[in-house]
């Protein structure tokens, strides 16, 4: 899953880190997913965050991803521009 975010009142890369790092840390802590900022590192008002999760149960996976999306969407300091989900199964090459 990846999120494209527009950051609010941010005027520097240092301020951007102070917004993005807590989101990444909270996703990792609450949902035990692998998560990182993966794009737009040189733009201070945009961020791309991606996360990955492995589960043997598609229902559980969907539930956790839904909760991750709600957590990011509820953050007042960012605007969620888009969300992209990709599922890979045992039949994928």
Order of alpha helices (4+ residues) and beta strands (2+ residues): beta-alpha-beta-beta-alpha-beta
